[in-house]
Amino acid sequence: MTTTPSNPHVLPATTHSYLARAAESLSEAVTSTEVTTRYACAHVAALRAAAALLAARARPTVPTRRKPQKNAWVLLAEVVPELAEWAGFFAAGAGKRAAAEAGSRRAVTEREADDLVRDADRFLAVVEQSLGLVPHAPTLPYVVQPLHAVRRVG
């Protein structure tokens, strides 16, 4: 795979579609009351954001011999090396996502699900910015207020 610089004015329709689907998955993660659904939807949101970036930047190369297929996280690390740490992070959570999708109640904790929702939200903003787009406003309903904004009662 080779990379091409992104221009927000000429992004492929596929990129926009993946970004929209990532936002939908993230919204579903934020609003879900089920821990396993929150985790799985957040992970899928990150995967779709990665797919959007790959759709914009990756270009197929002529294969010289049959090579094993690579997952999106491996490709992301190759195509956009500055996001390799994000790719490794989300790749490590793929097994938990599969268990969560299979309905395992012990697959993830509430804290892990909430943390992944926040991380997927940040990752989507990083992807948008790397595509030359204005990052979305955080979609999280539990944004921490500054200390001076908290009104004291009493």
DSSP file (Angstrom, degrees, kcal/mol; ACC not computed):
  #  RESIDUE AA STRUCTURE BP1 BP2  ACC     N-H-->O    O-->H-N    N-H-->O    O-->H-N    TCO  KAPPA ALPHA  PHI   PSI    X-CA   Y-CA   Z-CA
    1    1 A M              0   0    0      0, 0.0     2,-0.3     0, 0.0    57,-0.1   0.000 360.0 360.0 360.0 143.1    0.0    0.0    0.0
    2    2 A T  E     -A   59   0A   0     57,-1.5    57,-1.5    55,-0.1     2,-0.3  -0.825 360.0-128.0-118.4 164.6    1.1    3.5   -0.7
    3    3 A T  E     -A   58   0A   0     -2,-0.3    55,-0.2    55,-0.2    54,-0.1  -0.838  13.4-162.2-114.9 152.9   -0.3    6.7    0.8
    4    4 A T        -     0   0    0     53,-0.9     2,-0.0    -2,-0.3    -2,-0.0  -0.973  32.4-103.0-127.1 146.1   -1.6    9.9   -0.8
    5    5 A P        -     0   0    0      0, 0.0     2,-0.4     0, 0.0   126,-0.1  -0.337  39.8-121.3 -65.3 149.3   -2.0   13.2    0.9
    6    6 A S        -     0   0    0    124,-0.3     5,-0.1     5,-0.0    51,-0.1  -0.737  21.5-168.7 -97.9 143.1   -5.6   14.0    1.7
    7    7 A N    >   -     0   0    0     -2,-0.4     3,-2.2    49,-0.1     4,-0.1  -0.990  18.9-144.7-124.6 117.6   -7.5   17.1    0.5
    8    8 A P  G >  S+     0   0    0      0, 0.0     3,-0.5     0, 0.0    -1,-0.1   0.716  98.2  59.3 -59.4 -19.2  -10.8   17.6    2.3
    9    9 A H  G 3  S+     0   0    0      1,-0.2   123,-0.0    -3,-0.0    -3,-0.0   0.647 112.5  36.3 -83.9 -14.0  -12.3   18.9   -0.9
   10   10 A V  G <  S+     0   0    0     -3,-2.2    -1,-0.2     2,-0.0     3,-0.1   0.009  78.8 142.6-127.8  29.8  -11.7   15.7   -2.9
   11   11 A L    <   -     0   0    0     -3,-0.5    45,-0.1    -4,-0.1     5,-0.0  -0.453  58.3-102.6 -68.5 142.5  -12.2   13.0   -0.3
   12   12 A P    >>  -     0   0    0      0, 0.0     4,-1.5     0, 0.0     3,-0.6  -0.281  23.0-118.9 -63.6 151.6  -13.9    9.9   -1.8
   13   13 A A  H 3> S+     0   0    0      1,-0.2     4,-2.4     2,-0.2     5,-0.2   0.844 114.6  62.9 -58.8 -33.4  -17.6    9.3   -1.0
   14   14 A T  H 3> S+     0   0    0      1,-0.2     4,-2.7     2,-0.2    -1,-0.2   0.888  99.7  53.4 -59.8 -39.5  -16.6    6.1    0.7
   15   15 A T  H <> S+     0   0    0     -3,-0.6     4,-2.4     1,-0.2    -1,-0.2   0.941 110.0  46.4 -61.1 -47.6  -14.6    8.1    3.3
   16   16 A H  H  X S+     0   0    0     -4,-1.5     4,-2.3     1,-0.2    -1,-0.2   0.884 111.8  52.3 -62.4 -38.4  -17.6   10.3    4.0
   17   17 A S  H  X S+     0   0    0     -4,-2.4     4,-2.4     2,-0.2    -2,-0.2   0.931 110.1  47.2 -64.0 -46.1  -19.8    7.3    4.3
   18   18 A Y  H  X S+     0   0    0     -4,-2.7     4,-2.4     1,-0.2    -2,-0.2   0.894 111.3  51.8 -62.6 -39.9  -17.5    5.6    6.8
   19   19 A L  H  X S+     0   0    0     -4,-2.4     4,-2.3     2,-0.2    -1,-0.2   0.913 110.5  48.3 -63.3 -41.8  -17.2    8.8    8.8
   20   20 A A  H  X S+     0   0    0     -4,-2.3     4,-2.0     1,-0.2    -2,-0.2   0.911 113.1  47.5 -64.4 -42.0  -21.0    9.0    9.0
   21   21 A R  H  X S+     0   0    0     -4,-2.4     4,-2.4     2,-0.2    -2,-0.2   0.854 109.5  53.9 -68.6 -33.9  -21.3    5.4   10.0
   22   22 A A  H  X S+     0   0    0     -4,-2.4     4,-2.5     2,-0.2    -2,-0.2   0.927 108.9  48.9 -63.3 -44.3  -18.6    5.9   12.6
   23   23 A A  H  X S+     0   0    0     -4,-2.3     4,-2.4     2,-0.2    -2,-0.2   0.884 110.6  51.1 -63.1 -38.7  -20.6    8.8   14.1
   24   24 A E  H  X S+     0   0    0     -4,-2.0     4,-2.4     2,-0.2    -1,-0.2   0.928 111.2  47.2 -63.6 -45.3  -23.8    6.7   14.1
   25   25 A S  H  X S+     0   0    0     -4,-2.4     4,-2.2     1,-0.2    -2,-0.2   0.898 112.3  50.1 -63.8 -39.9  -22.0    3.8   15.9
   26   26 A L  H  X S+     0   0    0     -4,-2.5     4,-2.4     2,-0.2    -1,-0.2   0.908 109.8  50.6 -64.7 -41.9  -20.5    6.3   18.4
   27   27 A S  H  X S+     0   0    0     -4,-2.4     4,-2.0     1,-0.2    -2,-0.2   0.904 110.2  50.1 -61.7 -41.6  -23.9    7.8   19.0
   28   28 A E  H  X S+     0   0    0     -4,-2.4     4,-1.3     1,-0.2    -1,-0.2   0.889 110.2  50.9 -64.1 -38.8  -25.4    4.3   19.6
   29   29 A A  H  < S+     0   0    0     -4,-2.2     3,-0.2     1,-0.2    -2,-0.2   0.913 110.1  49.6 -63.6 -42.8  -22.5    3.6   22.1
   30   30 A V  H  < S+     0   0    0     -4,-2.4    -2,-0.2     1,-0.2    -1,-0.2   0.878 116.5  40.6 -64.8 -39.0  -23.2    6.8   24.0
   31   31 A T  H  < S+     0   0    0     -4,-2.0    -1,-0.2    -5,-0.2    -2,-0.2   0.594  90.4 106.0 -90.3 -10.8  -26.9    6.2   24.3
   32   32 A S     <  -     0   0    0     -4,-1.3     6,-0.0    -3,-0.2    -3,-0.0  -0.437  51.1-162.2 -73.2 141.3  -26.9    2.5   25.0
   33   33 A T        +     0   0    0     -2,-0.1     2,-0.5     5,-0.0    -1,-0.1   0.583  68.7  91.4 -94.4 -13.2  -27.6    1.3   28.6
   34   34 A E     >  -     0   0    0      1,-0.2     4,-2.5     2,-0.0     5,-0.2  -0.729  69.1-148.5 -85.4 125.9  -26.0   -2.1   27.9
   35   35 A V  H  > S+     0   0    0     -2,-0.5     4,-2.3     1,-0.2     5,-0.2   0.910  97.7  49.7 -59.4 -45.5  -22.3   -2.3   28.8
   36   36 A T  H  > S+     0   0    0      1,-0.2     4,-2.5     2,-0.2    -1,-0.2   0.877 111.5  48.9 -65.5 -36.9  -21.5   -4.9   26.1
   37   37 A T  H  > S+     0   0    0      2,-0.2     4,-2.9     1,-0.2     5,-0.3   0.908 109.6  52.2 -68.1 -41.9  -23.4   -2.8   23.5
   38   38 A R  H  X S+     0   0    0     -4,-2.5     4,-2.1     2,-0.2    -2,-0.2   0.938 113.3  44.3 -58.0 -47.1  -21.5    0.4   24.5
   39   39 A Y  H  X S+     0   0    0     -4,-2.3     4,-2.4     2,-0.2    -2,-0.2   0.954 115.9  45.7 -63.7 -50.9  -18.2   -1.4   24.2
   40   40 A A  H  X S+     0   0    0     -4,-2.5     4,-2.4     1,-0.2    -2,-0.2   0.912 114.5  47.5 -62.1 -44.2  -19.0   -3.1   20.9
   41   41 A C  H  X S+     0   0    0     -4,-2.9     4,-2.3     2,-0.2    -1,-0.2   0.881 111.4  51.1 -66.7 -37.3  -20.4    0.0   19.3
   42   42 A A  H  X S+     0   0    0     -4,-2.1     4,-2.0    -5,-0.3    -1,-0.2   0.914 111.3  47.9 -65.0 -41.7  -17.5    2.2   20.4
   43   43 A H  H  X S+     0   0    0     -4,-2.4     4,-2.3     1,-0.2    -2,-0.2   0.913 111.8  49.4 -65.7 -41.8  -15.1   -0.3   18.9
   44   44 A V  H  X S+     0   0    0     -4,-2.4     4,-2.6     2,-0.2    -1,-0.2   0.882 107.4  55.8 -64.1 -37.9  -17.0   -0.5   15.7
   45   45 A A  H  X S+     0   0    0     -4,-2.3     4,-2.1     1,-0.2    -1,-0.2   0.927 109.3  46.3 -59.2 -44.8  -17.0    3.3   15.6
   46   46 A A  H  X S+     0   0    0     -4,-2.0     4,-2.4     2,-0.2    -2,-0.2   0.905 111.4  52.0 -64.2 -41.4  -13.2    3.3   15.8
   47   47 A L  H  X S+     0   0    0     -4,-2.3     4,-2.2     1,-0.2    -2,-0.2   0.897 110.3  48.2 -62.2 -41.0  -13.0    0.6   13.1
   48   48 A R  H  X S+     0   0    0     -4,-2.6     4,-2.0     2,-0.2    -1,-0.2   0.860 109.5  52.6 -69.1 -35.1  -15.2    2.7   10.8
   49   49 A A  H  X S+     0   0    0     -4,-2.1     4,-1.9     2,-0.2    -2,-0.2   0.917 109.9  49.1 -64.1 -42.1  -13.1    5.8   11.4
   50   50 A A  H  X S+     0   0    0     -4,-2.4     4,-2.6     1,-0.2    -2,-0.2   0.908 109.2  52.4 -62.1 -41.5  -10.0    3.8   10.5
   51   51 A A  H  X S+     0   0    0     -4,-2.2     4,-2.6     1,-0.2    -1,-0.2   0.873 106.1  54.6 -62.4 -36.8  -11.8    2.6    7.4
   52   52 A A  H  X S+     0   0    0     -4,-2.0     4,-1.4     2,-0.2    -1,-0.2   0.924 110.3  45.5 -62.0 -44.0  -12.6    6.2    6.4
   53   53 A L  H  X S+     0   0    0     -4,-1.9     4,-2.3     1,-0.2     5,-0.3   0.904 113.1  49.6 -67.2 -41.2   -8.9    7.1    6.7
   54   54 A L  H  X S+     0   0    0     -4,-2.6     4,-2.2     1,-0.2    -2,-0.2   0.888 107.5  54.8 -64.9 -38.2   -7.8    4.0    4.7
   55   55 A A  H  < S+     0   0    0     -4,-2.6    -1,-0.2     1,-0.2    -2,-0.2   0.841 114.6  41.3 -62.4 -32.3  -10.4    4.8    2.0
   56   56 A A  H  < S+     0   0    0     -4,-1.4    -2,-0.2    -5,-0.2    -1,-0.2   0.832 129.5  23.0 -83.4 -34.0   -8.9    8.3    1.6
   57   57 A R  H  < S+     0   0    0     -4,-2.3   -53,-0.9    -5,-0.1     2,-0.2   0.783  97.3  86.5-109.4 -32.3   -5.2    7.4    1.9
   58   58 A A  E  <  -A    3   0A   0     -4,-2.2   -55,-0.2    -5,-0.3    18,-0.0  -0.508  48.2-173.0 -80.7 140.1   -4.5    3.8    1.0
   59   59 A R  E     -A    2   0A   0    -57,-1.5   -57,-1.5    -2,-0.2    -4,-0.0  -0.999  29.0-112.6-128.6 132.1   -3.9    2.8   -2.6
   60   60 A P        -     0   0    0      0, 0.0     2,-0.3     0, 0.0     0, 0.0  -0.289  29.4-149.6 -63.0 146.2   -3.5   -0.8   -3.7
   61   61 A T        -     0   0    0    -60,-0.0     3,-0.0   -59,-0.0     0, 0.0  -0.768  29.7 -92.7-110.1 161.6   -0.2   -1.9   -4.9
   62   62 A V        -     0   0    0     -2,-0.3     2,-0.2     1,-0.1    -1,-0.0  -0.626  46.6-124.2 -74.2 120.2    0.5   -4.6   -7.4
   63   63 A P        -     0   0    0      0, 0.0     3,-0.1     0, 0.0    -1,-0.1  -0.437  19.6-165.3 -69.1 136.6    1.1   -7.8   -5.5
   64   64 A T  S    S-     0   0    0      1,-0.4     2,-0.3    -2,-0.2    -2,-0.0   0.783  75.3  -9.8 -90.1 -31.0    4.4   -9.5   -6.2
   65   65 A R  S    S-     0   0    0      0, 0.0    -1,-0.4     0, 0.0     2,-0.3  -0.963  95.1 -68.7-156.5 166.3    3.3  -12.7   -4.5
   66   66 A R        -     0   0    0     -2,-0.3     0, 0.0    -3,-0.1     0, 0.0  -0.431  54.9-176.4 -65.7 121.0    0.5  -14.0   -2.5
   67   67 A K        -     0   0    0     -2,-0.3     3,-0.1     1,-0.0    -1,-0.0  -0.860  32.4 -96.2-115.9 151.9    0.6  -12.3    1.0
   68   68 A P        -     0   0    0      0, 0.0    -1,-0.0     0, 0.0     2,-0.0  -0.349  48.2-100.2 -65.1 148.5   -1.6  -12.9    3.9
   69   69 A Q        -     0   0    0      1,-0.1     2,-0.4    -2,-0.0     0, 0.0  -0.340  35.2-142.2 -67.0 150.5   -4.5  -10.5    4.3
   70   70 A K        -     0   0    0     -3,-0.1     2,-0.1    -2,-0.0    -1,-0.1  -0.896  11.3-123.9-115.7 144.6   -4.1   -7.8    6.9
   71   71 A N     >  -     0   0    0     -2,-0.4     4,-2.3     1,-0.1     3,-0.3  -0.322  35.2 -98.0 -80.3 171.8   -6.8   -6.4    9.1
   72   72 A A  H  > S+     0   0    0      1,-0.2     4,-2.7     2,-0.2     5,-0.2   0.836 121.9  54.6 -59.9 -35.6   -7.7   -2.7    9.2
   73   73 A W  H  > S+     0   0    0      2,-0.2     4,-2.0     1,-0.2    -1,-0.2   0.893 109.3  46.4 -70.0 -38.4   -5.5   -2.0   12.3
   74   74 A V  H  > S+     0   0    0     -3,-0.3     4,-1.6     2,-0.2    -2,-0.2   0.927 114.9  47.8 -66.2 -44.7   -2.4   -3.4   10.7
   75   75 A L  H  X S+     0   0    0     -4,-2.3     4,-3.1     1,-0.2     5,-0.3   0.906 109.2  53.6 -62.8 -41.6   -3.1   -1.5    7.5
   76   76 A L  H  X S+     0   0    0     -4,-2.7     4,-3.0     1,-0.2     7,-0.3   0.924 107.4  50.7 -59.7 -44.7   -3.7    1.7    9.4
   77   77 A A  H  < S+     0   0    0     -4,-2.0    -1,-0.2     1,-0.2     7,-0.2   0.841 115.7  43.5 -62.8 -32.8   -0.3    1.4   11.2
   78   78 A E  H  < S+     0   0    0     -4,-1.6    -2,-0.2    -5,-0.1    -1,-0.2   0.905 120.1  39.1 -77.4 -43.7    1.4    0.9    7.8
   79   79 A V  H  < S+     0   0    0     -4,-3.1    -2,-0.2     1,-0.3    -3,-0.2   0.863 131.9  24.5 -78.1 -37.7   -0.5    3.6    5.9
   80   80 A V  S >< S+     0   0    0     -4,-3.0     3,-2.6    -5,-0.3    -1,-0.3  -0.708  70.0 179.4-128.5  78.8   -0.6    6.2    8.7
   81   81 A P  G >  S+     0   0    0      0, 0.0     3,-1.8     0, 0.0     4,-0.3   0.766  76.5  67.5 -56.9 -28.1    2.4    5.4   10.9
   82   82 A E  G 3  S+     0   0    0      1,-0.3     3,-0.2     2,-0.1     4,-0.2   0.662 101.5  49.8 -67.4 -12.5    1.6    8.3   13.3
   83   83 A L  G <> S+     0   0    0     -3,-2.6     4,-2.5    -7,-0.3    -1,-0.3   0.190  76.3 109.0-106.5  14.8   -1.6    6.5   14.3
   84   84 A A  H <> S+     0   0    0     -3,-1.8     4,-2.6     1,-0.2     5,-0.2   0.856  76.4  54.1 -60.1 -36.6    0.2    3.1   14.9
   85   85 A E  H  > S+     0   0    0     -4,-0.3     4,-2.3    -3,-0.2    -1,-0.2   0.922 109.7  46.9 -66.2 -42.5   -0.3    3.5   18.7
   86   86 A W  H  > S+     0   0    0      2,-0.2     4,-2.6     1,-0.2     5,-0.3   0.933 111.8  52.2 -60.6 -45.1   -4.1    4.0   18.2
   87   87 A A  H  X S+     0   0    0     -4,-2.5     4,-2.5     1,-0.2    -2,-0.2   0.916 110.4  47.3 -59.1 -44.8   -4.1    1.0   15.8
   88   88 A G  H  X S+     0   0    0     -4,-2.6     4,-1.9     2,-0.2    -1,-0.2   0.897 110.8  52.7 -63.2 -40.3   -2.4   -1.2   18.4
   89   89 A F  H  X S+     0   0    0     -4,-2.3     4,-0.7     1,-0.2    -2,-0.2   0.949 114.5  39.9 -60.6 -50.9   -4.8    0.0   21.1
   90   90 A F  H >< S+     0   0    0     -4,-2.6     3,-0.6     1,-0.2     4,-0.3   0.845 111.5  57.3 -72.3 -32.1   -7.9   -0.8   19.2
   91   91 A A  H >< S+     0   0    0     -4,-2.5     3,-1.3    -5,-0.3     4,-0.4   0.894 102.7  56.2 -61.4 -38.4   -6.5   -4.1   17.8
   92   92 A A  H 3< S+     0   0    0     -4,-1.9     3,-0.3     1,-0.3     4,-0.3   0.756 105.8  51.7 -65.5 -24.1   -5.9   -5.2   21.4
   93   93 A G  T <X S+     0   0    0     -4,-0.7     4,-2.2    -3,-0.6    -1,-0.3   0.436  81.5  93.6 -91.9   0.3   -9.7   -4.7   22.1
   94   94 A A  H <> S+     0   0    0     -3,-1.3     4,-2.3    -4,-0.3    -1,-0.2   0.881  83.9  51.4 -63.1 -38.8  -11.0   -6.7   19.2
   95   95 A G  H  > S+     0   0    0     -4,-0.4     4,-2.2    -3,-0.3    -1,-0.2   0.903 110.1  49.0 -65.0 -40.9  -11.3   -9.9   21.2
   96   96 A K  H  > S+     0   0    0     -4,-0.3     4,-2.8     2,-0.2    -1,-0.2   0.895 109.8  52.6 -64.9 -39.1  -13.3   -8.2   23.9
   97   97 A R  H  X S+     0   0    0     -4,-2.2     4,-3.0     2,-0.2     5,-0.2   0.932 108.7  49.9 -62.0 -43.9  -15.5   -6.7   21.2
   98   98 A A  H  X S+     0   0    0     -4,-2.3     4,-1.5     1,-0.2    -2,-0.2   0.909 112.6  46.9 -61.1 -41.8  -16.1  -10.1   19.8
   99   99 A A  H  <>S+     0   0    0     -4,-2.2     5,-2.3     2,-0.2     4,-0.3   0.909 112.6  49.7 -66.0 -41.1  -17.0  -11.5   23.2
  100  100 A A  H ><5S+     0   0    0     -4,-2.8     3,-1.4     1,-0.2    -2,-0.2   0.919 110.3  50.0 -63.1 -43.6  -19.3   -8.5   23.9
  101  101 A E  H 3<5S+     0   0    0     -4,-3.0    -1,-0.2     1,-0.3    -2,-0.2   0.811 105.4  57.9 -64.7 -28.9  -21.0   -9.0   20.6
  102  102 A A  T 3<5S-     0   0    0     -4,-1.5    -1,-0.3    -5,-0.2    -2,-0.2   0.536 123.7-106.7 -78.7  -5.7  -21.5  -12.7   21.5
  103  103 A G  T < 5 +     0   0    0     -3,-1.4     2,-0.5    -4,-0.3    -3,-0.2   0.558  60.9 159.9  96.2   9.0  -23.3  -11.6   24.6
  104  104 A S    > < -     0   0    0     -5,-2.3     3,-1.0     1,-0.2     4,-0.4  -0.532  25.6-163.1 -68.0 116.4  -20.7  -12.4   27.3
  105  105 A R  T 3  S+     0   0    0     -2,-0.5     3,-0.2     1,-0.2    -1,-0.2   0.698  90.1  52.5 -73.5 -19.0  -21.7  -10.3   30.3
  106  106 A R  T 3  S+     0   0    0      1,-0.2    -1,-0.2    -7,-0.1     3,-0.1   0.383  83.1  92.6 -95.8   3.4  -18.2  -10.8   31.7
  107  107 A A  S <  S+     0   0    0     -3,-1.0     2,-0.3     1,-0.2    -1,-0.2   0.908  97.1   7.0 -65.2 -42.8  -16.4   -9.6   28.6
  108  108 A V        -     0   0    0     -4,-0.4     2,-0.2    -3,-0.2    -1,-0.2  -0.973  69.1-127.6-141.9 153.1  -16.1   -6.0   29.7
  109  109 A T     >  -     0   0    0     -2,-0.3     4,-2.2     1,-0.1     5,-0.2  -0.507  33.3-108.6 -92.2 167.2  -16.7   -3.9   32.7
  110  110 A E  H  > S+     0   0    0      1,-0.2     4,-2.6     2,-0.2     5,-0.2   0.899 121.4  52.7 -61.2 -40.2  -18.8   -0.7   32.7
  111  111 A R  H  > S+     0   0    0      2,-0.2     4,-2.7     1,-0.2    -1,-0.2   0.912 108.0  50.2 -62.3 -43.8  -15.6    1.3   33.2
  112  112 A E  H  > S+     0   0    0      2,-0.2     4,-2.4     1,-0.2    -1,-0.2   0.902 111.5  49.0 -62.2 -41.0  -13.9   -0.4   30.2
  113  113 A A  H  X S+     0   0    0     -4,-2.2     4,-2.2     2,-0.2    -2,-0.2   0.934 112.8  46.5 -64.4 -46.1  -17.0    0.4   28.1
  114  114 A D  H  X S+     0   0    0     -4,-2.6     4,-2.1     1,-0.2    -2,-0.2   0.911 113.0  49.9 -63.1 -42.3  -17.1    4.1   29.2
  115  115 A D  H  X S+     0   0    0     -4,-2.7     4,-2.5     1,-0.2    -1,-0.2   0.904 110.5  49.9 -62.8 -41.0  -13.3    4.4   28.6
  116  116 A L  H  X S+     0   0    0     -4,-2.4     4,-3.0     2,-0.2     5,-0.2   0.877 107.1  54.4 -68.6 -35.6  -13.6    2.9   25.1
  117  117 A V  H  X S+     0   0    0     -4,-2.2     4,-2.1     2,-0.2    -1,-0.2   0.943 111.5  45.3 -60.4 -46.3  -16.4    5.3   24.2
  118  118 A R  H  X S+     0   0    0     -4,-2.1     4,-2.3     2,-0.2    -2,-0.2   0.913 114.4  48.5 -63.1 -42.1  -14.3    8.2   25.2
  119  119 A D  H  X S+     0   0    0     -4,-2.5     4,-2.7     2,-0.2    -2,-0.2   0.900 111.1  49.4 -66.5 -40.6  -11.3    6.8   23.3
  120  120 A A  H  X S+     0   0    0     -4,-3.0     4,-2.5     2,-0.2    -1,-0.2   0.885 109.8  52.6 -65.2 -37.5  -13.3    6.1   20.2
  121  121 A D  H  X S+     0   0    0     -4,-2.1     4,-1.7    -5,-0.2    -2,-0.2   0.932 112.2  44.7 -62.3 -46.6  -14.7    9.7   20.3
  122  122 A R  H  X S+     0   0    0     -4,-2.3     4,-2.2     2,-0.2    -2,-0.2   0.913 112.1  52.6 -63.3 -42.9  -11.1   11.1   20.5
  123  123 A F  H  X S+     0   0    0     -4,-2.7     4,-2.7     1,-0.2    -2,-0.2   0.906 105.9  53.4 -62.2 -42.4   -9.9    8.7   17.7
  124  124 A L  H  X S+     0   0    0     -4,-2.5     4,-2.6     1,-0.2    -1,-0.2   0.912 109.5  49.2 -58.6 -42.0  -12.7    9.9   15.4
  125  125 A A  H  X S+     0   0    0     -4,-1.7     4,-2.4     2,-0.2    -1,-0.2   0.884 110.0  51.2 -64.8 -38.7  -11.7   13.5   16.0
  126  126 A V  H  X S+     0   0    0     -4,-2.2     4,-2.4     2,-0.2    -2,-0.2   0.918 111.4  47.8 -63.6 -43.6   -8.0   12.6   15.2
  127  127 A V  H  X S+     0   0    0     -4,-2.7     4,-1.4     2,-0.2    -2,-0.2   0.936 111.3  50.1 -63.2 -46.8   -9.1   10.9   12.0
  128  128 A E  H  <>S+     0   0    0     -4,-2.6     5,-2.7     1,-0.2     3,-0.4   0.923 112.3  47.8 -58.3 -44.5  -11.2   13.8   11.0
  129  129 A Q  H ><5S+     0   0    0     -4,-2.4     3,-1.6     1,-0.2    -1,-0.2   0.896 108.6  53.2 -65.0 -40.2   -8.3   16.2   11.6
  130  130 A S  H 3<5S+     0   0    0     -4,-2.4  -124,-0.3     1,-0.3    -1,-0.2   0.735 106.3  54.9 -69.3 -19.7   -5.9   14.0    9.7
  131  131 A L  T 3<5S-     0   0    0     -4,-1.4    -1,-0.3    -3,-0.4    -2,-0.2   0.431 123.0-107.1 -87.8  -0.3   -8.3   14.1    6.7
  132  132 A G  T < 5S+     0   0    0     -3,-1.6     2,-0.2     1,-0.3    -3,-0.2   0.632  79.6 128.8  84.5  13.7   -8.2   17.9    6.8
  133  133 A L      < -     0   0    0     -5,-2.7    -1,-0.3    -6,-0.2    -2,-0.1  -0.610  69.9-100.3 -97.8 160.4  -11.8   18.1    8.3
  134  134 A V        -     0   0    0     -2,-0.2    -5,-0.1    -3,-0.1    -1,-0.0  -0.698  47.9-114.0 -76.7 124.4  -12.9   20.1   11.3
  135  135 A P        -     0   0    0      0, 0.0   -10,-0.1     0, 0.0    -1,-0.1  -0.291  33.3-106.7 -61.5 144.6  -13.2   17.5   14.1
  136  136 A H        -     0   0    0      1,-0.1     3,-0.1   -15,-0.1   -11,-0.0  -0.208  36.5 -97.7 -64.5 158.8  -16.7   16.9   15.4
  137  137 A A        -     0   0    0      1,-0.1    -1,-0.1     2,-0.0   -12,-0.0  -0.558  57.6 -84.1 -71.8 144.5  -17.8   18.2   18.8
  138  138 A P        -     0   0    0      0, 0.0    -1,-0.1     0, 0.0     5,-0.1  -0.238  35.9-153.1 -52.6 136.9  -17.5   15.6   21.5
  139  139 A T        +     0   0    0     -3,-0.1    -2,-0.0   -21,-0.1   -21,-0.0   0.371  56.1 117.1 -94.2   4.1  -20.6   13.4   21.4
  140  140 A L    >   -     0   0    0      1,-0.1     3,-0.5   -22,-0.1  -113,-0.0  -0.562  54.1-155.2 -80.9 133.7  -20.3   12.4   25.1
  141  141 A P  T 3  S+     0   0    0      0, 0.0     2,-0.2     0, 0.0    -1,-0.1   0.651  88.3  64.0 -78.5 -14.2  -23.2   13.5   27.3
  142  142 A Y  T 3   +     0   0    0      2,-0.0     2,-0.3     3,-0.0    -2,-0.1  -0.288  66.5 160.0-108.3  48.6  -21.0   13.5   30.4
  143  143 A V    <   -     0   0    0     -3,-0.5     2,-0.3    -2,-0.2     0, 0.0  -0.526  45.8-114.5 -69.1 131.9  -18.5   16.2   29.5
  144  144 A V        -     0   0    0     -2,-0.3    -1,-0.1     1,-0.1     3,-0.1  -0.510  27.0-135.8 -72.5 131.0  -16.8   17.4   32.7
  145  145 A Q        -     0   0    0     -2,-0.3     5,-0.1     1,-0.1    -1,-0.1  -0.582  27.8 -99.1 -83.2 148.0  -17.6   21.0   33.6
  146  146 A P    >>  -     0   0    0      0, 0.0     3,-1.7     0, 0.0     4,-0.5  -0.343  34.6-113.7 -62.4 150.8  -14.8   23.3   34.7
  147  147 A L  G >4 S+     0   0    0      1,-0.3     3,-1.2     2,-0.2    -2,-0.1   0.842 115.4  57.5 -57.2 -37.0  -14.6   23.7   38.4
  148  148 A H  G 34 S+     0   0    0      1,-0.2    -1,-0.3     3,-0.0    -3,-0.0   0.689  99.4  61.1 -69.7 -16.3  -15.6   27.4   38.3
  149  149 A A  G <4 S+     0   0    0     -3,-1.7     2,-0.5     2,-0.1    -1,-0.2   0.617  81.8  96.0 -84.9 -12.1  -18.8   26.5   36.5
  150  150 A V  S << S-     0   0    0     -3,-1.2     2,-0.5    -4,-0.5    -3,-0.0  -0.676  71.3-142.0 -82.5 123.8  -20.1   24.4   39.4
  151  151 A R        -     0   0    0     -2,-0.5     2,-0.3     1,-0.0    -2,-0.1  -0.718  11.2-134.6 -89.0 130.4  -22.4   26.4   41.5
  152  152 A R        -     0   0    0     -2,-0.5     2,-0.4     2,-0.0    -1,-0.0  -0.650  13.6-149.4 -85.3 138.1  -22.2   25.8   45.2
  153  153 A V              0   0    0     -2,-0.3    -1,-0.0     1,-0.2     0, 0.0  -0.880 360.0 360.0-105.6 137.1  -25.4   25.4   47.2
  154  154 A G              0   0    0     -2,-0.4    -1,-0.2     0, 0.0    -2,-0.0   0.445 360.0 360.0 118.7 360.0  -25.6   26.5   50.8
